[in-house]
Amino acid sequence: MSNKRFLIITQVIDTDHPILGFFHRWVAEFAAQCEHVHVIALQVGKHDLPANVTVHSLGKEHHQARGPHHQAGGPSLRRSAATGKVGPRAFSNTLTKLRYTIRFYRLIWRLRHEYDNVFVHMNQIYVLLGTPLWRVWRKQVGLWYAHGTVSPSLHAAVRHADFVFTSTPEGLQIDTPKRILVGQGIDTAVFKLSSTKPAQPKSLQLVTVGRISQSKNIGTLLQACAALKQAGFSFHFNIIGVGTTPAEASYEQQMRSLAHTLKLEAYVAWVGAVTQQKLPGYLQAADIFIHDGATNSLDKVLLEAVLCGCTVISSNPAYRSLTESIEPRLLFASNNHQQLSQIIQEAATWPTKRTTTTAIRVHVQKSFSITGLVSAIVGTYK
């Protein structure tokens, strides 16, 4: 353990969160390698962290607990086309964000003598908000960013941060000497092969995991399933995840309608949100993980699926760089459901499937463990 003291800033600390529950394990690993860790999270839920971790909330969970009307300022009164005035909902949202910002500044000021280094997870806005003070206080600032999207705020945050950590070259598509590749942080003690051999199902078990959003191209996966059905394949497909915004909820309804149109009700299960504790069980029970992501960054759930013994078939360019030298047949062109369906049918009968999956799994275990990731991050700071 080093004598370094960290302030970590993230969106959510909650083991039950369906998307960001994994970050709880990251914080625990920081605690194992540092003297003390303060965490500022926009939202705090269920957590169980070591004694040298102190968690602070900006308060989003309180607004959510009071329901959407409180959070949004009552009934929706949007900007009037006639008057151009902003309604109560937009005004309330602005006040809420202002409260979060004030709490953020109060916390980084009050704790300023209790941390030496700052690590911001994904939300680059906190780098922009905090850096003017952190520079005065001589704090080193690191940003974690692993996503294909590049925005003006990200460019600004990269200029202000001391380091920018990412999983793969595709995870930060800005050319900067500050970029440090540290892999993805996967808990290899949790995401692993099952210790008990499950009963062999009669049908091929497919799974995908992630937000039900347009960037995940769920329609491609459903169309591929329809092609499998037409080819007479026996299979079952678990879709794990939920939409987290109104737009994503609308997209989910569109995808459910598509599944109905394709007559896939008997083949597809909409599992919904699954916690990090339960996710390994679903992955261990699956044969093939299918994924068609519209971003270029490496989705960590692909690695989790590999570690649990799945054959992972993806269009993700970052996954291509990981597996192409081992098994190029696992890759397909995005939005090409015919190609995906053909690969699924071939992969289900590959005589070398077990050897191929093992080779990829060993590579992931060596390169993407949570212990190695946090050690690389902590070691970068003076």
C-alpha positions as a Python dict, from the first residue, in 0.01 Angstrom:
ca = {
    (1, 'M'): (0, 0, 0),
    (2, 'S'): (129, 346, -91),
    (3, 'N'): (90, 658, 123),
    (4, 'K'): (-99, 835, -157),
    (5, 'R'): (-432, 1000, -81),
    (6, 'F'): (-691, 1021, -356),
    (7, 'L'): (-1006, 1211, -433),
    (8, 'I'): (-1214, 1009, -679),
    (9, 'I'): (-1506, 1171, -859),
    (10, 'T'): (-1766, 954, -1029),
    (11, 'Q'): (-2132, 939, -1125),
    (12, 'V'): (-2258, 658, -904),
    (13, 'I'): (-2150, 451, -605),
    (14, 'D'): (-2408, 175, -583),
    (15, 'T'): (-2349, -200, -606),
    (16, 'D'): (-2704, -244, -736),
    (17, 'H'): (-2672, 4, -1022),
    (18, 'P'): (-2724, -187, -1350),
    (19, 'I'): (-2468, 14, -1549),
    (20, 'L'): (-2216, 163, -1305),
    (21, 'G'): (-2223, -91, -1023),
    (22, 'F'): (-1878, -213, -1131),
    (23, 'F'): (-1711, 108, -1012),
    (24, 'H'): (-1764, 6, -648),
    (25, 'R'): (-1496, -260, -707),
    (26, 'W'): (-1262, -1, -857),
    (27, 'V'): (-1287, 212, -542),
    (28, 'A'): (-1219, -92, -323),
    (29, 'E'): (-903, -160, -522),
    (30, 'F'): (-790, 203, -487),
    (31, 'A'): (-840, 163, -113),
    (32, 'A'): (-622, -149, -112),
    (33, 'Q'): (-339, 44, -277),
    (34, 'C'): (-371, 388, -110),
    (35, 'E'): (-361, 540, 238),
    (36, 'H'): (-705, 703, 210),
    (37, 'V'): (-967, 758, -57),
    (38, 'H'): (-1241, 1022, -62),
    (39, 'V'): (-1515, 965, -319),
    (40, 'I'): (-1752, 1232, -446),
    (41, 'A'): (-2042, 1078, -638),
    (42, 'L'): (-2339, 1244, -800),
    (43, 'Q'): (-2552, 961, -664),
    (44, 'V'): (-2487, 720, -375),
    (45, 'G'): (-2673, 397, -305),
    (46, 'K'): (-2581, 62, -157),
    (47, 'H'): (-2211, 24, -83),
    (48, 'D'): (-1971, -163, 144),
    (49, 'L'): (-1621, -19, 119),
    (50, 'P'): (-1308, -45, 336),
    (51, 'A'): (-1258, 178, 640),
    (52, 'N'): (-1011, 402, 457),
    (53, 'V'): (-1279, 512, 208),
    (54, 'T'): (-1511, 807, 276),
    (55, 'V'): (-1806, 851, 40),
    (56, 'H'): (-1973, 1188, -21),
    (57, 'S'): (-2287, 1242, -230),
    (58, 'L'): (-2392, 1542, -437),
    (59, 'G'): (-2749, 1434, -366),
    (60, 'K'): (-2906, 1298, -681),
    (61, 'E'): (-3051, 997, -498),
    (62, 'H'): (-3263, 1230, -282),
    (63, 'H'): (-3422, 1393, -585),
    (64, 'Q'): (-3492, 1054, -740),
    (65, 'A'): (-3646, 927, -417),
    (66, 'R'): (-3899, 1210, -423),
    (67, 'G'): (-4016, 1107, -765),
    (68, 'P'): (-4002, 1252, -1115),
    (69, 'H'): (-4238, 1540, -1040),
    (70, 'H'): (-4010, 1672, -769),
    (71, 'Q'): (-3700, 1619, -975),
    (72, 'A'): (-3843, 1781, -1281),
    (73, 'G'): (-4029, 2058, -1102),
    (74, 'G'): (-4383, 1918, -1127),
    (75, 'P'): (-4586, 1874, -1442),
    (76, 'S'): (-4400, 1931, -1764),
    (77, 'L'): (-4433, 2287, -1888),
    (78, 'R'): (-4177, 2317, -2163),
    (79, 'R'): (-4065, 2626, -2350),
    (80, 'S'): (-4370, 2779, -2508),
    (81, 'A'): (-4356, 2815, -2885),
    (82, 'A'): (-4565, 3131, -2856),
    (83, 'T'): (-4384, 3309, -2571),
    (84, 'G'): (-4041, 3146, -2579),
    (85, 'K'): (-4046, 3129, -2198),
    (86, 'V'): (-3884, 2843, -2010),
    (87, 'G'): (-4128, 2637, -1804),
    (88, 'P'): (-4099, 2519, -1442),
    (89, 'R'): (-3938, 2186, -1534),
    (90, 'A'): (-3638, 2339, -1710),
    (91, 'F'): (-3601, 2598, -1434),
    (92, 'S'): (-3611, 2329, -1165),
    (93, 'N'): (-3350, 2120, -1349),
    (94, 'T'): (-3123, 2423, -1369),
    (95, 'L'): (-3158, 2486, -995),
    (96, 'T'): (-3085, 2120, -922),
    (97, 'K'): (-2765, 2129, -1128),
    (98, 'L'): (-2664, 2450, -951),
    (99, 'R'): (-2711, 2276, -613),
    (100, 'Y'): (-2491, 1987, -727),
    (101, 'T'): (-2222, 2231, -841),
    (102, 'I'): (-2226, 2423, -511),
    (103, 'R'): (-2198, 2096, -315),
    (104, 'F'): (-1911, 1988, -536),
    (105, 'Y'): (-1714, 2306, -465),
    (106, 'R'): (-1788, 2287, -93),
    (107, 'L'): (-1657, 1932, -77),
    (108, 'I'): (-1336, 1981, -274),
    (109, 'W'): (-1266, 2290, -59),
    (110, 'R'): (-1344, 2125, 276),
    (111, 'L'): (-1141, 1814, 192),
    (112, 'R'): (-850, 1992, 24),
    (113, 'H'): (-599, 1899, 296),
    (114, 'E'): (-708, 1532, 292),
    (115, 'Y'): (-616, 1438, -66),
    (116, 'D'): (-315, 1493, -289),
    (117, 'N'): (-436, 1345, -616),
    (118, 'V'): (-759, 1364, -815),
    (119, 'F'): (-902, 1089, -1035),
    (120, 'V'): (-1214, 1177, -1236),
    (121, 'H'): (-1407, 886, -1387),
    (122, 'M'): (-1559, 963, -1729),
    (123, 'N'): (-1734, 1294, -1647),
    (124, 'Q'): (-1486, 1546, -1786),
    (125, 'I'): (-1700, 1837, -1666),
    (126, 'Y'): (-1554, 1789, -1317),
    (127, 'V'): (-1204, 1839, -1453),
    (128, 'L'): (-1316, 2172, -1600),
    (129, 'L'): (-1492, 2276, -1279),
    (130, 'G'): (-1220, 2174, -1035),
    (131, 'T'): (-890, 2235, -1213),
    (132, 'P'): (-863, 2610, -1139),
    (133, 'L'): (-861, 2531, -766),
    (134, 'W'): (-664, 2209, -792),
    (135, 'R'): (-389, 2391, -978),
    (136, 'V'): (-361, 2647, -697),
    (137, 'W'): (-352, 2364, -442),
    (138, 'R'): (-95, 2168, -652),
    (139, 'K'): (-310, 1860, -690),
    (140, 'Q'): (-239, 1624, -978),
    (141, 'V'): (-548, 1558, -1189),
    (142, 'G'): (-617, 1244, -1390),
    (143, 'L'): (-918, 1173, -1609),
    (144, 'W'): (-1045, 828, -1707),
    (145, 'Y'): (-1215, 833, -2046),
    (146, 'A'): (-1301, 529, -2257),
    (147, 'H'): (-1558, 613, -2522),
    (148, 'G'): (-1562, 677, -2895),
    (149, 'T'): (-1730, 1017, -2861),
    (150, 'V'): (-1510, 1326, -2883),
    (151, 'S'): (-1663, 1656, -2772),
    (152, 'P'): (-1537, 2014, -2718),
    (153, 'S'): (-1559, 1959, -2340),
    (154, 'L'): (-1337, 1650, -2370),
    (155, 'H'): (-1077, 1847, -2568),
    (156, 'A'): (-1082, 2114, -2296),
    (157, 'A'): (-1054, 1856, -2016),
    (158, 'V'): (-756, 1689, -2187),
    (159, 'R'): (-580, 2026, -2200),
    (160, 'H'): (-636, 2081, -1828),
    (161, 'A'): (-568, 1731, -1692),
    (162, 'D'): (-220, 1603, -1606),
    (163, 'F'): (-300, 1252, -1730),
    (164, 'V'): (-578, 1093, -1932),
    (165, 'F'): (-619, 722, -1870),
    (166, 'T'): (-800, 498, -2117),
    (167, 'S'): (-847, 131, -2194),
    (168, 'T'): (-731, 112, -2557),
    (169, 'P'): (-617, 355, -2829),
    (170, 'E'): (-977, 365, -2952),
    (171, 'G'): (-1100, 471, -2608),
    (172, 'L'): (-954, 822, -2638),
    (173, 'Q'): (-949, 946, -2994),
    (174, 'I'): (-747, 1258, -2922),
    (175, 'D'): (-379, 1261, -3005),
    (176, 'T'): (-208, 1372, -2686),
    (177, 'P'): (109, 1274, -2495),
    (178, 'K'): (-105, 1273, -2181),
    (179, 'R'): (-287, 958, -2292),
    (180, 'I'): (-194, 652, -2086),
    (181, 'L'): (-321, 306, -2185),
    (182, 'V'): (-403, 95, -1881),
    (183, 'G'): (-655, -158, -2015),
    (184, 'Q'): (-999, -223, -1871),
    (185, 'G'): (-1044, -302, -1502),
    (186, 'I'): (-1217, -640, -1474),
    (187, 'D'): (-1257, -825, -1146),
    (188, 'T'): (-1112, -1159, -1257),
    (189, 'A'): (-1204, -1316, -924),
    (190, 'V'): (-1574, -1260, -1004),
    (191, 'F'): (-1588, -1287, -1381),
    (192, 'K'): (-1451, -1635, -1436),
    (193, 'L'): (-1551, -1981, -1550),
    (194, 'S'): (-1822, -2149, -1345),
    (195, 'S'): (-1688, -2386, -1080),
    (196, 'T'): (-1982, -2618, -1141),
    (197, 'K'): (-2071, -2758, -1479),
    (198, 'P'): (-2426, -2649, -1566),
    (199, 'A'): (-2670, -2883, -1731),
    (200, 'Q'): (-2637, -2861, -2108),
    (201, 'P'): (-2941, -2681, -2256),
    (202, 'K'): (-3102, -2824, -2565),
    (203, 'S'): (-3070, -2495, -2752),
    (204, 'L'): (-2789, -2249, -2820),
    (205, 'Q'): (-2777, -1984, -2547),
    (206, 'L'): (-2716, -1628, -2672),
    (207, 'V'): (-2677, -1317, -2456),
    (208, 'T'): (-2608, -947, -2483),
    (209, 'V'): (-2560, -693, -2203),
    (210, 'G'): (-2580, -314, -2195),
    (211, 'R'): (-2806, -12, -2206),
    (212, 'I'): (-3099, -57, -2442),
    (213, 'S'): (-2993, 230, -2663),
    (214, 'Q'): (-2960, 302, -3032),
    (215, 'S'): (-2582, 291, -3005),
    (216, 'K'): (-2609, -79, -2917),
    (217, 'N'): (-2788, -164, -3243),
    (218, 'I'): (-3028, -411, -3081),
    (219, 'G'): (-3217, -427, -3410),
    (220, 'T'): (-2916, -592, -3577),
    (221, 'L'): (-2912, -861, -3309),
    (222, 'L'): (-3285, -927, -3341),
    (223, 'Q'): (-3263, -946, -3720),
    (224, 'A'): (-2980, -1197, -3683),
    (225, 'C'): (-3200, -1402, -3451),
    (226, 'A'): (-3477, -1394, -3709),
    (227, 'A'): (-3229, -1533, -3964),
    (228, 'L'): (-3131, -1809, -3718),
    (229, 'K'): (-3496, -1896, -3674),
    (230, 'Q'): (-3550, -1908, -4048),
    (231, 'A'): (-3248, -2140, -4079),
    (232, 'G'): (-3411, -2377, -3829),
    (233, 'F'): (-3164, -2309, -3547),
    (234, 'S'): (-3273, -2383, -3191),
    (235, 'F'): (-3166, -2096, -2965),
    (236, 'H'): (-3259, -1865, -2678),
    (237, 'F'): (-3148, -1500, -2655),
    (238, 'N'): (-3125, -1308, -2324),
    (239, 'I'): (-3119, -929, -2359),
    (240, 'I'): (-2985, -788, -2032),
    (241, 'G'): (-3016, -416, -1965),
    (242, 'V'): (-3259, -127, -1958),
    (243, 'G'): (-3299, 216, -2112),
    (244, 'T'): (-3188, 489, -1873),
    (245, 'T'): (-3339, 791, -2048),
    (246, 'P'): (-3678, 865, -2207),
    (247, 'A'): (-3519, 831, -2552),
    (248, 'E'): (-3376, 491, -2460),
    (249, 'A'): (-3709, 379, -2313),
    (250, 'S'): (-3872, 472, -2644),
    (251, 'Y'): (-3605, 280, -2834),
    (252, 'E'): (-3665, -26, -2614),
    (253, 'Q'): (-4033, -19, -2704),
    (254, 'Q'): (-3940, -2, -3072),
    (255, 'M'): (-3715, -307, -3030),
    (256, 'R'): (-3984, -501, -2845),
    (257, 'S'): (-4221, -423, -3131),
    (258, 'L'): (-3959, -541, -3378),
    (259, 'A'): (-3919, -868, -3188),
    (260, 'H'): (-4297, -912, -3204),
    (261, 'T'): (-4303, -838, -3577),
    (262, 'L'): (-4026, -1094, -3631),
    (263, 'K'): (-4223, -1347, -3421),
    (264, 'L'): (-3936, -1394, -3177),
    (265, 'E'): (-4137, -1393, -2852),
    (266, 'A'): (-4055, -1760, -2783),
    (267, 'Y'): (-3685, -1703, -2852),
    (268, 'V'): (-3606, -1371, -2683),
    (269, 'A'): (-3620, -1277, -2313),
    (270, 'W'): (-3600, -913, -2201),
    (271, 'V'): (-3425, -974, -1870),
    (272, 'G'): (-3400, -611, -1762),
    (273, 'A'): (-3142, -474, -1519),
    (274, 'V'): (-2901, -718, -1356),
    (275, 'T'): (-2658, -631, -1077),
    (276, 'Q'): (-2284, -694, -1104),
    (277, 'Q'): (-2320, -973, -847),
    (278, 'K'): (-2569, -1163, -1063),
    (279, 'L'): (-2424, -1087, -1406),
    (280, 'P'): (-2151, -1357, -1400),
    (281, 'G'): (-2417, -1625, -1362),
    (282, 'Y'): (-2593, -1515, -1680),
    (283, 'L'): (-2265, -1499, -1873),
    (284, 'Q'): (-2147, -1837, -1747),
    (285, 'A'): (-2474, -1994, -1863),
    (286, 'A'): (-2441, -1852, -2216),
    (287, 'D'): (-2263, -2001, -2515),
    (288, 'I'): (-2226, -1692, -2733),
    (289, 'F'): (-2227, -1320, -2650),
    (290, 'I'): (-2335, -1100, -2941),
    (291, 'H'): (-2270, -727, -2965),
    (292, 'D'): (-2302, -456, -3228),
    (293, 'G'): (-2174, -134, -3073),
    (294, 'A'): (-2175, 199, -3254),
    (295, 'T'): (-1883, 340, -3050),
    (296, 'N'): (-1517, 260, -3107),
    (297, 'S'): (-1418, 213, -2743),
    (298, 'L'): (-1377, -133, -2594),
    (299, 'D'): (-1691, -225, -2399),
    (300, 'K'): (-1578, -395, -2079),
    (301, 'V'): (-1872, -637, -2079),
    (302, 'L'): (-1712, -804, -2383),
    (303, 'L'): (-1413, -886, -2165),
    (304, 'E'): (-1633, -1000, -1878),
    (305, 'A'): (-1813, -1237, -2115),
    (306, 'V'): (-1482, -1375, -2241),
    (307, 'L'): (-1367, -1443, -1885),
    (308, 'C'): (-1692, -1629, -1815),
    (309, 'G'): (-1632, -1862, -2108),
    (310, 'C'): (-1851, -1706, -2377),
    (311, 'T'): (-1757, -1698, -2742),
    (312, 'V'): (-1788, -1324, -2808),
    (313, 'I'): (-1893, -1206, -3155),
    (314, 'S'): (-1874, -830, -3204),
    (315, 'S'): (-1842, -552, -3459),
    (316, 'N'): (-1647, -333, -3215),
    (317, 'P'): (-1320, -204, -3372),
    (318, 'A'): (-1140, -217, -3037),
    (319, 'Y'): (-1246, -581, -2997),
    (320, 'R'): (-1104, -642, -3344),
    (321, 'S'): (-761, -520, -3233),
    (322, 'L'): (-785, -754, -2933),
    (323, 'T'): (-889, -1075, -3109),
    (324, 'E'): (-811, -1049, -3481),
    (325, 'S'): (-474, -1220, -3449),
    (326, 'I'): (-631, -1503, -3246),
    (327, 'E'): (-966, -1554, -3421),
    (328, 'P'): (-1074, -1311, -3695),
    (329, 'R'): (-1393, -1511, -3755),
    (330, 'L'): (-1545, -1356, -3441),
    (331, 'L'): (-1578, -1017, -3613),
    (332, 'F'): (-1856, -881, -3833),
    (333, 'A'): (-1943, -554, -4004),
    (334, 'S'): (-2170, -329, -3797),
    (335, 'N'): (-2541, -345, -3890),
    (336, 'N'): (-2485, -660, -4097),
    (337, 'H'): (-2728, -905, -3943),
    (338, 'Q'): (-2681, -1164, -4219),
    (339, 'Q'): (-2308, -1183, -4148),
    (340, 'L'): (-2369, -1200, -3773),
    (341, 'S'): (-2619, -1482, -3814),
    (342, 'Q'): (-2377, -1678, -4033),
    (343, 'I'): (-2093, -1639, -3781),
    (344, 'I'): (-2319, -1754, -3496),
    (345, 'Q'): (-2412, -2067, -3690),
    (346, 'E'): (-2048, -2140, -3771),
    (347, 'A'): (-1919, -2062, -3421),
    (348, 'A'): (-2169, -2299, -3262),
    (349, 'T'): (-2006, -2592, -3440),
    (350, 'W'): (-1638, -2490, -3453),
    (351, 'P'): (-1427, -2785, -3337),
    (352, 'T'): (-1165, -2535, -3216),
    (353, 'K'): (-1413, -2316, -3026),
    (354, 'R'): (-1291, -2416, -2680),
    (355, 'T'): (-922, -2362, -2769),
    (356, 'T'): (-997, -2025, -2930),
    (357, 'T'): (-1204, -1903, -2635),
    (358, 'T'): (-935, -2014, -2390),
    (359, 'A'): (-662, -1826, -2580),
    (360, 'I'): (-861, -1504, -2576),
    (361, 'R'): (-953, -1551, -2209),
    (362, 'V'): (-589, -1596, -2106),
    (363, 'H'): (-497, -1277, -2293),
    (364, 'V'): (-776, -1082, -2118),
    (365, 'Q'): (-674, -1215, -1776),
    (366, 'K'): (-319, -1092, -1828),
    (367, 'S'): (-403, -752, -1972),
    (368, 'F'): (-728, -633, -1816),
    (369, 'S'): (-737, -712, -1443),
    (370, 'I'): (-866, -453, -1196),
    (371, 'T'): (-554, -489, -979),
    (372, 'G'): (-323, -413, -1270),
    (373, 'L'): (-533, -119, -1387),
    (374, 'V'): (-544, 56, -1050),
    (375, 'S'): (-175, -15, -991),
    (376, 'A'): (-91, 152, -1324),
    (377, 'I'): (-310, 453, -1242),
    (378, 'V'): (-180, 501, -886),
    (379, 'G'): (179, 455, -1002),
    (380, 'T'): (146, 737, -1254),
    (381, 'Y'): (92, 1000, -983),
    (382, 'K'): (400, 1133, -802),
}
